[in-house]
Amino acid sequence: MEALLDPVAFMLPSAGAPHLRGGQAAASGSTRATSSQAAGELSVNQGLAGSPAAATVSFVLAVGWLVGRRHPRRSVVGSSRTARGAVVFIDGEAGTTGLQVRERLEKHPEIDILSLPAEYRKDDAARHAALRSADAAVLCLPDEAARAAVEMVGDADTVIVDASTAFRVSDEWTYGFPELTGGQREAIAASKRISNPGCYATGFISLMRPLVERGMVPPETLLTTSAISGYSGGGKGLIDIYENGPHEPWGTYGLGLNHKHLAEMRQWVGLAEEPIFCPAVADFKQGMVVSVPLRLSQLSPGVTAASLHSTFCDHYAGQRFVSVAPVNSPDALERGAFIRPDTLNNTNKLEIFIFANEEKGTVWLMSRLDNLGKATSGQCVQNLNIALGFDEGTGLEA
């Protein structure tokens, strides 16, 4: 559901709340201006034309009115909050991640989207009002812009889910990977500052955190990880190149060996050193596979492919969105030979695979996920649901 707040389309009533004019959508249950109400109301367009300050005041009043119209509260067992209908502002909704978050929230029965008109999306006064008035905000912005948005929120009660890299290794933020470890989901539910993981980091951490946590991989192990993503992970610029111009069929990048996900990979797995990371993009729009090759000799004594599988199954037992395939599962392979990266597109699922040659003492771990789903926007919505006290799958494809 959407509440489209247009400062120049609002009418300021002589008494009471502002109303939306014409066919503009409001929050669910909101009222609209009628011809009988119009008498005594001041149209911003007519009465204050050419006044940006007045338009901003109208916007602030409108936001305050919208957020004041709350749904009845209801208790949620096991949550630190009380669930109710919520207003969510997506700061940066026109970008790839923002559009994907919006698409999911539009299907959410408990959330109204607070949306700025295009001409106000970079207006600091309008953003400030929206950020401070919404129940929650999803930041789909570059790092510096995300930091500035957090400053705008200040001491307001807004829950923030930040999709940038800015706070992923900050002690003052909660890392938004609910399946990370025992208690992580509860930490997210209690937090107002949630940093959404990076796409590649989600895949890598899902593979390595359980093994390091249980002592199967020593923290000082030197690891290498590779990954391939659909080109949508590069945002609108890369999408345009792949869909409208000459481009390479496959390309590795990050050749400076300083990818922005490395810090969170090390911290949230618990490694002494960052892994060597070899990412690549190929000529398919959506999907991702992250790989970690290992030798059994790198692992703690007695570790086998079967014990790796048992550890993954124990770690992710009861998790709705993460599944573990049998060792050397033939069912995972396309035409008996290939792992497709796009099988989980448009879902919030993550699959873990173990391929092993114990005679040679080698193991190949893989995670498969949608780079726009569990890797990014789907996980944003999952974190929002947890933080706001809703069922965490609401608005998401299983």
C-alpha positions in Angstrom: 0.0 0.0 0.0 1.2 3.5 -0.7 0.7 6.9 0.7 1.9 9.3 -1.9 2.5 12.6 -0.2 2.6 15.5 -2.7 3.3 18.8 -0.9 1.9 20.9 -3.7 -1.3 18.8 -4.0 -2.1 19.0 -0.3 -4.8 21.4 1.0 -4.5 22.9 4.5 -7.8 22.7 6.2 -8.9 25.6 8.5 -9.3 23.0 11.2 -8.3 19.3 11.3 -6.0 17.2 9.2 -4.8 17.9 5.7 -6.4 15.9 2.9 -5.2 14.7 -0.4 -6.7 16.3 -3.4 -8.0 14.6 -6.5 -7.0 11.0 -7.1 -3.9 10.9 -4.9 -3.6 7.8 -2.8 -3.5 8.1 1.0 -2.7 5.7 3.8 -5.3 2.9 4.2 -8.3 4.2 6.0 -7.5 7.9 5.3 -10.0 10.5 4.2 -10.1 12.6 1.1 -11.1 16.2 0.5 -14.7 16.5 -0.8 -16.3 19.4 -2.5 -18.1 20.3 0.7 -14.8 20.2 2.7 -13.1 22.3 0.1 -14.8 25.5 1.3 -12.6 26.9 4.0 -9.5 24.9 2.9 -6.5 26.6 1.5 -4.9 25.0 -1.6 -1.1 25.3 -1.5 -1.2 25.6 -5.3 -3.7 28.5 -5.3 -3.0 30.3 -2.0 0.7 29.8 -1.6 1.9 29.4 -5.2 5.6 29.8 -5.7 6.4 29.3 -2.0 8.8 26.3 -1.4 8.7 27.0 2.3 4.9 26.7 2.3 5.1 23.5 0.3 7.5 22.0 2.9 5.3 23.1 5.8 2.3 21.4 4.0 4.4 18.2 3.6 5.5 18.1 7.2 1.9 18.6 8.4 0.8 15.8 6.0 3.4 13.4 7.3 2.5 14.1 10.9 -1.2 13.5 10.1 -0.5 10.2 8.2 1.7 8.8 10.9 -0.8 9.7 13.5 -3.4 7.5 11.9 -2.2 4.2 13.5 -3.6 0.8 13.2 -4.7 -0.9 16.5 -1.8 -2.5 18.4 -1.7 -6.3 19.0 0.8 -8.4 21.0 3.3 -10.6 19.2 4.7 -13.5 21.2 8.5 -13.5 21.4 8.9 -10.0 20.0 10.3 -7.0 21.8 7.8 -4.8 20.0 4.0 -4.7 19.6 3.0 -5.3 16.0 0.6 -3.0 14.3 0.3 -1.5 10.9 3.4 0.5 10.1 4.4 3.4 7.8 7.7 2.8 6.0 9.7 5.4 4.1 12.2 4.1 1.4 14.9 6.8 1.0 16.3 6.1 -2.4 13.3 4.3 -3.7 14.1 5.0 -7.4 17.3 2.9 -7.4 17.5 -0.8 -8.1 17.4 -1.9 -4.5 14.7 0.7 -3.6 12.5 -0.4 -6.4 12.8 -4.1 -5.3 12.1 -3.2 -1.7 9.1 -1.2 -2.8 7.8 -4.1 -4.9 7.8 -6.4 -1.9 6.3 -3.9 0.5 3.4 -3.2 -2.0 2.3 -6.7 -1.3 2.6 -6.3 2.5 -0.8 -6.1 4.2 0.6 -4.4 7.3 2.7 -1.7 5.8 1.9 1.7 4.1 4.7 3.1 2.0 5.4 6.8 2.6 6.5 8.0 -0.9 7.8 11.4 -1.9 7.0 12.7 -5.3 10.0 12.6 -7.7 10.8 16.4 -7.4 11.1 16.1 -3.6 13.1 12.9 -3.2 16.3 14.9 -2.9 14.8 17.8 -0.9 16.4 17.7 2.5 13.4 19.2 4.4 11.0 16.7 2.9 13.4 13.7 3.5 14.0 15.0 7.1 10.3 15.0 7.8 9.7 11.6 6.3 12.7 10.0 8.0 11.7 11.3 11.4 7.9 10.6 11.1 7.9 7.1 9.6 7.8 4.0 11.8 10.7 2.6 9.8 13.0 3.8 7.0 14.9 1.7 4.5 18.0 3.5 3.2 18.9 2.6 -0.3 21.6 5.1 -0.7 25.4 5.4 -1.2 27.4 5.2 2.0 27.9 8.9 2.6 24.2 9.7 1.8 23.2 6.9 4.2 25.3 8.4 7.0 23.7 11.8 6.3 20.2 10.3 6.4 20.9 8.7 9.8 22.0 12.1 11.1 18.6 13.5 9.9 16.8 10.9 11.9 18.5 12.0 15.0 16.7 11.0 18.2 13.4 10.1 16.5 12.0 6.7 17.2 12.4 5.5 13.6 13.7 2.0 12.9 16.4 2.1 10.2 17.4 -0.7 7.9 20.4 0.5 5.9 21.3 -1.3 2.7 24.6 0.5 2.3 28.1 -0.6 3.5 28.3 2.3 5.9 27.4 0.5 9.2 28.0 -3.2 8.6 30.9 -3.5 10.9 29.8 -0.9 13.4 29.4 -2.0 17.1 26.4 0.4 17.4 24.4 -1.4 14.6 22.9 -4.9 14.5 23.9 -7.0 11.5 20.8 -7.9 9.6 21.4 -11.6 8.9 18.7 -13.3 11.0 20.1 -16.8 10.4 23.7 -15.7 11.4 23.7 -17.4 14.8 21.6 -18.1 17.8 20.0 -14.9 19.2 20.6 -12.8 16.0 16.9 -12.7 15.2 16.1 -11.5 18.7 18.9 -8.8 18.5 17.3 -7.5 15.3 13.9 -7.5 16.9 15.2 -5.3 19.7 17.2 -2.9 17.5 16.4 0.4 15.8 19.6 0.4 13.7 20.0 -2.6 11.4 22.6 -2.9 8.8 21.5 -5.1 5.9 24.3 -7.4 4.7 26.0 -7.2 1.4 24.9 -9.7 -1.3 28.2 -11.6 -1.7 28.8 -11.4 2.1 25.4 -13.1 2.7 26.5 -16.1 0.6 30.0 -16.3 2.1 28.9 -15.9 5.7 26.1 -18.5 5.3 28.8 -21.0 4.4 31.6 -20.1 6.8 30.0 -18.8 10.0 28.6 -22.2 11.1 31.9 -23.9 10.5 34.1 -21.4 12.4 31.5 -21.0 15.2 31.6 -24.8 15.8 35.4 -25.1 15.5 35.5 -27.0 12.3 37.4 -24.2 10.5 40.1 -22.5 12.6 39.8 -18.7 12.6 43.3 -18.3 11.2 42.5 -20.4 8.1 43.4 -18.5 4.9 40.4 -18.7 2.6 39.5 -17.9 -1.0 36.0 -17.3 -2.2 34.7 -16.7 -5.7 31.2 -15.6 -6.8 29.2 -14.8 -9.8 26.2 -12.5 -10.0 23.7 -11.3 -12.5 24.3 -7.9 -13.9 21.4 -6.3 -12.0 23.7 -6.2 -9.0 25.6 -3.4 -10.7 22.5 -1.1 -10.6 20.9 0.9 -13.3 24.2 1.8 -15.0 25.3 -1.8 -15.5 21.8 -2.9 -16.4 21.7 -0.3 -19.2 25.1 -1.6 -20.5 24.0 -5.2 -20.6 20.6 -4.6 -22.0 21.3 -1.7 -24.5 24.9 -1.8 -25.5 28.0 -3.8 -26.3 29.3 -5.8 -23.3 31.4 -8.7 -22.3 29.6 -12.1 -21.8 31.5 -12.5 -18.5 33.8 -10.3 -16.5 35.7 -10.6 -13.3 36.3 -7.4 -11.3 37.5 -6.2 -7.9 41.1 -6.7 -9.2 42.4 -4.3 -6.6 41.6 -7.0 -4.0 39.8 -4.5 -1.8 36.1 -5.3 -2.4 33.8 -3.4 0.0 32.3 -6.6 1.4 35.6 -8.0 2.7 35.4 -6.3 6.1 32.0 -7.8 7.0 33.0 -11.2 5.6 35.9 -11.3 8.0 34.1 -9.8 11.0 30.9 -11.8 10.9 32.5 -15.1 10.2 35.1 -14.5 12.9 38.2 -14.9 10.7 41.7 -13.6 11.6 42.2 -12.4 8.0 40.0 -11.3 5.2 39.5 -13.9 2.5 40.8 -13.4 -1.0 37.6 -12.6 -3.0 37.2 -13.1 -6.7 33.8 -11.7 -7.9 32.4 -11.8 -11.4 29.4 -10.6 -13.3 27.9 -12.4 -16.3 25.3 -11.9 -19.0 22.2 -12.9 -17.0 20.1 -10.4 -15.1 19.5 -12.0 -11.8 20.9 -14.7 -9.5 24.0 -15.5 -7.6 26.3 -18.4 -6.6 29.1 -17.9 -4.0 31.8 -20.6 -3.7 34.4 -21.6 -1.1 36.9 -24.4 -2.0 38.5 -26.2 0.9 41.0 -29.0 1.6 40.1 -31.2 4.4 43.6 -30.8 5.6 42.8 -27.1 6.3 40.0 -28.1 8.7 40.1 -29.4 12.2 41.1 -33.0 12.6 38.3 -35.5 11.9 36.1 -33.2 9.8 34.5 -35.0 6.9 31.9 -34.0 4.2 29.3 -35.8 6.3 30.2 -33.8 9.4 30.1 -30.6 7.4 26.6 -31.4 6.2 25.5 -32.3 9.7 26.8 -28.9 11.0 24.9 -27.0 8.3 21.7 -28.9 9.0 22.0 -28.2 12.8 22.8 -24.6 12.3 19.9 -23.9 9.9 17.3 -26.3 11.4 13.9 -24.7 11.4 15.0 -21.7 9.2 12.3 -20.8 6.7 14.5 -19.4 4.0 17.7 -21.4 4.2 18.0 -25.1 3.1 20.9 -27.6 3.0 21.1 -30.1 0.1 22.6 -33.6 0.6 26.3 -34.0 -0.1 27.0 -34.4 -3.8 23.3 -34.0 -4.5 22.6 -34.9 -8.2 19.2 -33.2 -7.9 21.0 -29.8 -7.6 22.6 -30.1 -11.0 21.3 -28.9 -14.3 21.6 -31.6 -16.9 23.6 -33.6 -14.3 26.6 -31.2 -14.4 25.8 -27.5 -13.7 24.7 -25.3 -10.8 22.5 -22.6 -12.2 22.7 -19.2 -10.5 19.1 -18.1 -11.3 17.0 -21.0 -9.9 16.0 -19.0 -6.8 15.1 -15.7 -8.6 12.2 -13.8 -7.1 12.4 -15.6 -3.8 14.0 -15.0 -0.4 15.6 -18.4 -0.3 19.2 -19.4 0.1 20.5 -22.9 -0.7 23.7 -24.5 0.6 25.5 -27.2 -1.3 28.5 -29.5 -0.4 30.4 -31.2 -3.2 33.2 -33.4 -1.9 35.9 -35.8 -3.2 37.1 -37.4 0.0 39.7 -39.5 -1.8 41.4 -36.3 -2.8 40.5 -34.6 0.4 38.8 -31.7 -1.3 35.4 -29.9 -0.7 33.6 -27.3 -2.7 31.0 -25.3 -0.7 28.4 -23.2 -2.5 25.5 -21.0 -1.6 22.9 -20.0 -4.2 20.5 -17.1 -3.8 18.8 -14.3 -5.6 21.1 -11.2 -5.7 18.0 -9.1 -5.5 16.2 -11.3 -3.0 17.8 -12.9 0.1 21.0 -11.1 -1.0 19.6 -7.6 -0.8 16.0 -6.4 -0.9 14.3 -9.5 0.3 16.5 -9.6 3.4 15.7 -5.8 3.9 12.0 -6.7 4.1 12.7 -9.8 6.3 14.6 -7.5 8.7 11.8 -4.9 8.7 9.3 -7.6 9.5 11.4 -8.8 12.5 12.0 -5.3 13.8 8.4 -4.2 13.5 7.0 -7.4 15.0 5.4 -8.9 11.9 5.8 -12.5 10.7 9.1 -12.3 8.9 7.9 -13.8 5.7 5.1 -11.3 5.1 5.5 -9.7 1.7 8.1 -12.2 0.6 8.0 -15.2 -1.7 9.1 -18.2 0.2 
